Amino acid sequence: MSSKKRQLDVAIISDVHLGTYGCNARELHKYLKSIQPKILVLNGDIIDIWQFSKRYFPTTHMKIIKQIFSMASKGVHVYYVTGNHDEMLRKFEGFTMGTLKIVNKMVLDLDGKKAWIFHGDVFDITMKHSKWLAKLGAIGYDSLILLNAMVNFCSEKVGRGKVSFSKRIKNSVKSAVKFIDDFETTASDIAISNGYDYVICGHIHNPEIRKITTDEGEVTYLNSGDWVENLTALEYQNCQWSLYKYGDDHILQNDDHEEDDNSMDISVLYTNLLQEFQLKKA
């Protein structure tokens, strides 16, 4: 990989779901090593504590954690915004370690404009009233992703392209489409009423940048998508937002070089992670 990194004012990722089979950690590691942001926002569901298990937390997933801490140690301001899958960390709001800070929501001042950032599960009725159903759905979703990976492996062997089961389901079920639309509208309405210029969410795995105008005003709605299906991130540079798509980054896709990291002891890093956040071993 080229040593020259892309300079960014802000990079935002969400819904990585480390610790699940659906996480595309190898691709995310390439992306993180290719950028040099002043601010890195981890907008929720980075570690999937709902399904956190030592039985499945491979080296590629640990490398993401190490890369994030490495960026923080080099002066990158890292904000970990808690989500629903890592909601256990919400009790640590305000925790700071160097330039890394855990928050539940935040406001960034960007070139005279205010960006309101939060994960977005606060708008999810299922999360509010049927958390057990949401957790069951998460397990089913992870199983669907695993099945999807197996099907795509076979499909590519016979020369066919990849297909996303969950994307097709979301795009074909009217209630899912309505949920996404309602989510975006609700977030934008609240942002407008509070005078924010940008409202930035994750949670729904639907990458988006669009202006929303109502009778009350206008706001730019942004969603960072995810690193399970879409492999996307939000980037801010030169007063402009853009949506990064790994699928369009042919340079990173064609770079198969993986550095050996003999300095990383996986078992030690895992133990330190548990101790740092007082988690119990599975």
N, C-alpha and C positions, 0 to 999 in steps of 0.2 A: 504494500500500500504506500502511496506517495506520502512523504513526510509533511507536505504542504497541506495545512488544514484550512478549511473555509472559515473565514472570520464572520461571526454573527453577534448581534447585540443580545438577542434572546432566542433560545431554542426551547420548545415545549413538547414533551412526549407524555403519553398517558396509556393506561390499559395495556401494560406490558405483560402482566400475569406471570411473573417469574414463579416457578414451581409447578407449572402446569404443562401438559404435553403440547398445547397449542402455541406456546410462546416461541417466537422466532428470535431467540437470543443471539444466534450467530450473526444474523443480519443487523440486529440492533447494535451489536458490538462494533461492527464495521462502520456503521453510521456515526456512533459516538466518537470513534477514533478519527473520523474524517472532519470533525468540526471543532472550532475553538470559540465557544460562546462566552460572552461576559456573564450572562445569566442562564442557568439551566433550570427549568421548571419541570418537576416530575408531578404531573397533575392526576395523581390517584391511580390505585390498582396496579402499582408497580410490582410489589410482592403480593402474591395471592395467598394471604394468611388463612383464608377460608379453607384452602386445600394444601396448606403448607405442610410438607412432610420430608423428612430426611431421606425417605425411600426414593424420592424423585426430586433431586435438586442438583442437576449435572454441572460439570465444570463450566460449560458455556453460560449458564445462568449466573454462576458465581463471578464470572468475568465481568458481567454487567455491573454488579455491586462494586467490584474492585475498580472498574473504570470510572464510576461515579465518584467514589472516594478519591481517586487519583486526580480527577478534574477539580474537586473541591480543594485538594491540597495544593493545587497550582493556582489558586486564586479565583476560580470560577465560583460565583455565588449560586449555590444549589438550594432550591426550595422544594421540599417534599410536601406536596399538598395531599392530604389524606383522602382516600376514597372509601367505598363500601367494602371492597375485598381486603383492604388493609386498615379497616376502621379501628382495629386494636391500637393503632398508633395515635389515634385522636387524643388519647389521654396524655400524650407527650407533647401536645401543642406548645410551641415556644422553646422546645429543646433545641439547643445550638451546639454544634461541634465544629469549630473553625468557621468556615464559610457555608456550612450546611445547616439548614434550619427546617424544622417540622412545623407546618402550619395547616390549618383547616380551610382557610381561604386567604386571599391576598389581593392587594391592589398595587399595580406597578404604574409609575409615572414614566411615560414614554414620549419624549419630545413634546411635552406640554399636553399630552392626552392621557386619560386614565384607563387602564386595563383591569377589569374585575375578573379574577381567576378563581375558579373552584371546580371540584370534580363533576358535580351535577346529580348525584344520587338523591339529593334533597328533594328533587322533583318526582322521584320514582315512588308511585303508590305502593308497589309491591314491597319495596324496601321498608316503607313506613309501617305497613300493616301485616305483611306476611313474609317476614325475613326467612323463615324456614323454607318457603316456596322459592324465594330468590336463590337460596343456597342450593336447593335441589336442582333448580334450573342451571346454575353454574356448573354443577357436576355433569348434567346432561349435555351442556354446551361443550365442555371439555372432551366428553366422549365423542360428540359429533365431530369435533375438530380432529381427534385422533383417527376416527373412521375416514374422514375426509383426506387426511394425509396418506392413508393406505391406498385409497382409491386413486388419488393423484399420482402416487408412485407407479401404480400399474398403468394408469392412463398415459403417463409420459413414456413408459417403456414401449407402448404401441404407437407412439407418435401423436397422441392427442394432447390438447392443452389442459391446463388445470381448471378446476371448477370449485366454487365455494358453495357448499350446501347451505350454510347459515345465511350467506348473502342472498341466495335465491329465495330462501324462506322469508327473509325480511323484505325483499323487494316485491314479493307476491302476496303477502298477507296484508290486507288493508289496515288491520288494527295496528300492525307494526309500523306501517308508513305514517299513520295518524299519530302514533305515540311520538315518533321522531319530530314530526311537524309541531305537535303540541309542546314538546320539550324545548325546541328552538324558540317558539313564540313566547313561552313563559319566561325563559331566561332573558330574552330581549326586552320584554315589557318591563321587568324589574330593573334591568340595567338602565333603560331609558328614564324610568321614574327616579333613579338615583343619580342621573347625570353622568354615567360612564360612557366613554367613547367606544370601548371594546368590551365584549363579554366572552370569556374563554372557558370552555368546558371540555370534558372527556365523556366517559361513562357509556355513551350509546354506540360507540364504535362506528361512528358515521362522520368521516372527515369532511369539513365544510368551512368555507369562508364566504360570507355573503352579507350584504347590507340589508337591514330590516327597517322599514319605515312604517310608523303608525301615526295616528293623529297627535300623539304626544311628542314625537320626535324621531330621531334616527340613531341606530347603533350598528356597529359591525359585529356580527356573530361569528365566532370561530370555534371549531371543534378539532382537536388534535388527532381524532381517530383512534388507532390502536396498533399494536405490534403482534396481533394474532391473525387477523385477516388482511387488513389494508396496508400495514407497515408504513405508517405516515407520521409526520411531525409538523409542527408549526414553526416557522422561522421568521424573525424580525430583524431587518437590516436596512439601513438608509431610509428610515421612516416608512418602510413598506412591509406588509405581512405577505408571506407566501406559504403554500402547502407543499411540503416535501413528500415525495412518493418514492419509496425504495424501488418499486417496480419500474420507475422511469430512469433510475440511476444506473445506467449500463456500466459505468466505470466500477462502481462498487460491486455490482453483480458479477462482473467478470474477474474480480480480484479474489483469487482463491487462497492468497497467502494468509496463513494464520501464524502469528508469533508464538513461540514456545515461552511460557511464563513459569519458569522453575522457581521463582520467588514466591509463588502463591501456593500456600498449603491449604487445600480445600477444607480439610477437617477443622483446622484452626480458625479459618475465616468463618466457617459455619458456626462454630462454638461461640466466637466473639459476637456474631450477629445475634444469636439467641440471648447471650448475656446482656448485650447493649440495650435490648428492648424487653428484657425479662420475659422471653417466650419460653414455653415448655417444649421439650423435645417430643417428637411424635413417636 
